[in-house]
Amino acid sequence: MGKKVIIIGSGFSSLSASCYLAKSGYDVTIYEKNASIGGRARQLKKEGFTFDMGPSWYWMPDIFEKFFRDFGKSTSDYYHLDRLNPAYSIFFKDEVVTIGDTLEKICLEFERIEEGSSPHLRNFISRAQKNYDIAINKVVLRPGLSPLELVTPETVLRLDQFFKTISGEVRKKFKNPKLVATLEFPVLFLGAKPDNTPSFYSFMNYADFGLGTWHPKGGMYEVIKAMGQLATELGVEIITDSAVKNIVVTDGIATGVITNGEEKKADIVLSGADYHHSESLLVPEYRQYSEGYWKNKVFAPSSLLFYIGFDQKLANIQHHNLFFDTDFQAHAESIYDCPEWPQDPLFYANFPSVTDSSMAPKDKETGFFLVPIAPGLEDTPQLRAQYFDIIMDRFEKLTKQNVRNHIILNESFCVNDFIEEYNSYQGNAYGMANTLTQTAFLRPKLKSKKVKNLFFTGQLTVPGPGVPPALISGKLVSELIMKNLK
């Protein structure tokens, strides 16, 4: 048997790394603190309703396909994908913008709102497509060890795009605030404000309008189940209900972990848990980053989530729905500039049972509501109830229906739960924001500089937040481990 690797946590990045390492002959065991695998991408099943508890958008299908192809498989070997049409709807105060499943349909919608905007949109998406190709095939496949990784013939030609912002680029060509909000929305997946995100990240707009929005039948958890099955097929042992309490270091070398009161020995320890928490499993002298370091970083938002079961089908909704009927900038400031509960929050609502009948009992609806908030905020039952009323009032008004009397299941998840369930730093939901000063080699490292044979993966390191980057992070760290052991 090959060298022994212990992986802490079973989210997307951990499962990805486990597959690559097992394929290369390593003896891999995953320890997961919760009862089921998936980390923040767990699933809640209750009274016939099925909820993805975390990620609910399936973007960048090429990344998932590449992952499975690396093992001689295809996504279709494990789950069925449907491209959503429409991809999503955005509710403004006075109208709904519908994003179709082709660029042609989206151009028609842009023209309806702002005459003459479609040629600008085509140019914008064309540039975004080139950025996507560079980002996905060049930049994100590098392990964040050196600034020189960002220097390629392609990125040098686009150097200015690292110093301009998405917001600046969008607002140069599009004047209608609804179109501006529509084009600025995708970078929120990177966990930062559009006016603080390099314009190079417009590749997210190509991921949106070019590659489309998809749904795995049965929900996003089907992807986790697929990766767990693949890992098991490759020989990975996955042990749940096993929180790791300490990383054991002997003479400056990681030699195992303590879980369930026992020491488990290993040649390599890899943590896919929250990076700050992972370092707290070490004695202070072996931690790379101080509390001051973490405190000064820009973290992606936390979230207030509601998992709601309705006793009837709802009207005037799509699978994915964004509610942008309030001030985008004011909400962003309450997350990043002056952390506080937002007065008039934007929110997102996901109804997977609109397109997938398996997600809810017959003639009922599964609803997932998300309000982005600053990490580290006070989280009380009273605040949750207050914000539930705020978003329900607006949801009923904008979709022109009464739904409160049809709620038969209502569970919430917020800052305290992110901390308790996932050891998440300040209860963040998405990791560390991808700002200019927190990109690539400027993010926390995949390899510990203080402890030999200790590695990290996930959304706080490279490439950054999001499900596709998590798959890539697992691949990058596995390659780094193999290179170091050679």
Secondary structure, DSSP 4 states (H G I P E B T S, - for coil): ---EEEEE--SHHHHHHHHHHHHTT-EEEEE-SSSSS-GGG-EEEETTEEEESS---B--HHHHHHHHHTTT--GGGT--EEE-SS-EEEE-SS-EEEE-SSHHHHHHHHHHHSTT-HHHHHHHHHHHHHHHHHHHHTGGGS-SS-GGGG--HHHHHTGGGGTSBHHHHHHHH--SHHHHHHHHGGGGGGTS-GGGSBGGGGHHHHHHHTT--EEETT-THHHHHHHHHHHHHTT-EEE-S--EEEEEEETTEEEEEEETTEEEE-SEEEE-S-HHHHHHTS-GGG-SS-HHHHHTS-BPPEEEEEEEEESSPPSS--SEEEE--S-HHHHHHHHHTS-S--SS--EEEE-GGGT-GGGSSTT-EEEEEEEEE-TT----HHHHHHHHHHHHHHHHHHHTS--GGGEEEEEEE-HHHHHHHH--GGG-SS-B---GGGSGGGSPPSB-SSSBTEEE-STTSSS-SSHHHHHHHHHHHHHHHHHHH-
